[in-house]
């Protein structure tokens, strides 16, 4: 399977051959052709991630999922509804380039069409403007009375057993537990809250900004620095190499980073590299802030790396008086360890 920017660009190149870009950001394309292209680039179970992202982008305050032997549903209340005319042209956003203007429709389209890959018996999306289903891969809207969004899919019992395999959880729940641990809104599965991440519970120092959370951790066996990007409710683990000298847990969230179609990784473009540079600056600032406000907590091997990062920051800024004070503290701490 292709991944990342290469997969996206190859797919868009196919679209340029087969369709025509529109001013709205979508593509006029034969839906059957678009569906087949999508089938070759997606893992079937990841449809739920695109739906989660669409729900969060629409302003949902919480997500309610119901699962049983052959049914899956996802319900949410959007902050704003969507025009019926846009839903009836949803196929045009199926494989469009990602942009701020079309992101909700793109995620909704990919989620709906990806859910059709397993050939379910029933598949539709109820919304305040009608029930959307796929007929010959084309979106069709029928009138229904709904005040919120509700996605519904039903597979045959045999197909469901094949997908579930030998594990106790259904594929969608497994994907959600693995990839939505930092979602910004509560997610309930059959009435039970989806487990949240707990890596920020035992830390030396924690700080947050509008786009990230940085925690310097207490060292545990085989501990290492970790970076997780959260893009519209979906986790994308990434390498934290080069971001910190000390053990650090970094959570960065963004709606503008570009995901590959398989929802497995982020596209490493200029915007992504700039986001990492901003994270590096935030980590350095957090180390300096920790050293200036809670130096007594930064003791032993755990805290020494944070203090050394703060010293580097002070040196680069030419703050030599504060640097000398910090070095004195480091020497005193080292003496206490001997």
N, C-alpha and C positions, 0 to 999 in steps of 0.2 A: 504494500500500500504506500502511495505517496504521502508525504506529510509536509507541513509548513508552507513556506512561500512558494516552493516549486510546484506543489500540488495546486495551490490556488491559481497561480499564474498560468499553468498548463490548462486548467479548466476554463479560465476566462478566455484564453486564446481559442479554445474550441468554440466558446460562445460567440466570439467575434466572427468566426467563420459561419456560424449557423444562425445568428440572430442579430438584432440591432439595438444599440443602447438608446434609452429614452431619457428625456430631460429630468424625469422624476428620480432617476438613479436605477430604475429597473431595466430588464431586458425583455423585448418581445422575442419569444422563442417557443418553438413547438414544445408543449409541456411533456410529451412522452420522451422527447430527446433529453430535456432537462432532467427528468426523473432517472433515466438510464445513466446519465453522467453522475448524478448524485449517488446512485446505487454503487458505483465503482469506487467512491471516495469515502463512504461512511460505514462505520460499524453500526448495525441496527439498534443496539441498546442505547446509543448516545442520543437518540431522538429526544429523550427526556431532558437532557442538558440544554438543548436548544429551547425547549418549551419553558424550562425554569428561567432561562435568560430573558425570553420574551415576556414572561409574567412580571419579572422584576423591572424590566424596561418600561412596562406599562404602568408602573407605580403601585404594584401589589403590596399590601401590608403583610400578607401571610399567604402561604400556599397549602392547600389541603389535597392530599393524594389518597385515593382508595385503590387497594389491590386485592385481588383474590385469584382463584385458579385460572381464570381466563380473561379477566377484565382489568383495565387500568383507566383511572380518571384523574385529572388534575383540575382543580377549581381555584379561581382567584377573582378578587374584585379589583378592577383597574382604576387608577386615578382618573383617567380620561378614556372615553370610548374611541373606537376607530370608525372611520367612514365605511359604509357598506361598499362603495365603489372601489375602495382599496382592497378589501377582502376578496372581491370578485376578480381582482387582477393579481392575486397573491403569487401566482406562478411566475410573474415577471420579476419578482424579488428573490426567487429561489436560489439563483446563482449569481446575483448581482454583487458588484464590489461593495465592500463594507464602508458605510459612511454614517455620520451621526444622524442624517435625515431619514435613512431607511433601515436603521439597525433593528428596530422592533419588528418591522414587517419581514426583514430578512431572516431573523431568528425564528419567527413564527412559521414562515414558509418552509424552512429547512426542517424544523421539528415535525410539521404535519406530513411532509413528503417522506421524511425518513421513517416515520411511524408506519407508512404504507409499504415499506420494503418487505415486511414479513407477510404481506397479503392478508390483513385482518378481515374478519367477517363484517365488522362494523368499524367505522372510523369517521368521526366528525368533531367539529368545534362549535359549541354553542356560544353565542355572544349577544350583547344587547341589540345588535342589528340583524340577527338571524342565525340560522344553523348552516355552517360551512362544511361541505363534504367534497370529495373528489370523484368526478365522473369522467372516466377515460383520461385521468390525470389532470383534468381541468377543474378549477374551483367553482362550485355551484352553491349559491346562497338561497336558503328557504326561510320563510318567516317562522319564528318561534318567539315566545314570550320569556325572555331571560334578562335578569338585571346584572349578570356577571359573565365571566368567561368560564367555560367548562369543556375541557378536552376529554374525549372518550374513545377508547379503543378496545375491541373485543376480538380475541384470537380463538381459533378452535382449540378444544381441550388438548388434542394431540400435539399441536404446534406449541402450545404453552408448556407442556411437559418437556418437549425437546429443548426449548429455550431455558427452562429452569434447570435442566440437567440434574446433577446429583447434589446440589447445594440446597440449603433450607430456604434461602431468600430468593425472591424473584429478581431477574436481571436488573430491572429498574431500581429496586431498592439497593442493590449492591452498588450500582453506579452512583446513586445519590449519596450513600454513606461515604464513598471514597472521594467524590468530587465536589460535594456541596457542604463541606464541614464549616466553611466560613461565610455562608450566604448571609446577606444583610437582613433578611427577614426570616421569621420562623417557618419551618417546613414540617408538616405533620403527615405521617404515613399511617393510615388506618387509625387515626386519632392520637397516635403517639408521636412526640417530638423527635425529629431526626437528631441523632447525637451530634453535639458540637465539638469543635477542636478544643483540646486542653493544653496545648503547648505553652500557653502564656500564664499558667497558674503558678509556676515556681521560677521566679526570676530575681535577678539582682536589681535590675532597674528597667522600667518600661516607660516609653513615651509614645505619643501618637501625633500625627498631623492630619490634614484633610485627605491625604492620599496614602498614608502608610502607618503601620505600627511597628515599633522596633523594641525588642526586648533582649537585654543581655542576660544570659541564662546561667544558672548554677550548673556546674559540670557534672554530668552523669556518665556512666560507662558507655563508651562508644558514641558519645554525644558529638554533634557536629553542627555547624551553622546551616540554617535552612532558609530558603526564600520561597514564598508562595504568593503568586499573583492571583488575585480574585477579580475576575472579569465578568460583570453582570451575574454574580452569584455562583460562578463555577471556578473551582480551584485549578490552577496550573502550576504544579511544583517546578522550580527552576534551580539552577546552580547559584549558590551564594558566594562562589569563589571570587576573591578580589574585593569583596564588600566590607570585610572586617577582619581584624587580627584576633579578636576575641570570639568566643562562641556567641552567636547572635541568632535570634529568630526574627525574621522580617516578613511582614504581611503587607503587601502593596495592593491597592485596589484601583481599578480603572475601568471605564466603559469604552475607552478609545483604543486600547491595544487590540490588534487584529488577531483573531483566532483562525487556525486552519479549519477546513471544513469538517475534519474528523473530530474536532474538539479535543485533540490530544496535545497540542502545543500551540505556542504563540509564534507569530511571524517575526523573525529577527530583522526588522527594518530599522530605519533611522529613528523612528518614534520610540521603538522599544529600547534602543541603545541610549537615547536621551533619558528615558524613564529610569534606566539602571544608573545613569550618572546622577540623577536627582536622588535616587535611593542612597547611593554612596555618600553624597553630601549630607543627607539626613542622618545616616548612621554615624558619621563623624561628629555631627552636631550633637547627637544623643550621647555619645561617649563624653564629649566635653561638658555637656550639661550634667551628666551623672557625676563626673569628677568634681565639678564645682559645687554641687548641692548635697550629695550623699557620699563623700569620699570614705567615710568610716565603714560603709557597707561593702566597699570594693576592696576586700582583703583576700589574701591568699592567691592561689593560681587563677581562680575564677575572675577576680576583680582586677588583677594586674594587667591583663590584656586590654581591659577597658581604659585603665589609666594610661597605658602606653599609647593607645589610640588618641586619647585626649592630649597627650604631650605632643604628638605629631601635629595635631590641629593647631595647638598654640604656637609651635615652632613655625609653621607655614604662615601664620597670621602675624608673626613678629611680636607676640605678647611674651616677652622674655622674662619679665618679673613674675608673672603667673606661672610660667614654665619652670622657673627656679623653685618656686614654692611646691609645685607638683613633684619635681624630682626629689626634693627633700622628703616629701611624704612617701614616695616610693622607696627611698633608702631606709626610712624608719620602718616601713612595713616589712621590707626585706630583713632587717635586723630582728624584728619580732619573730620571723619565721625560723631563724637560726637557733 
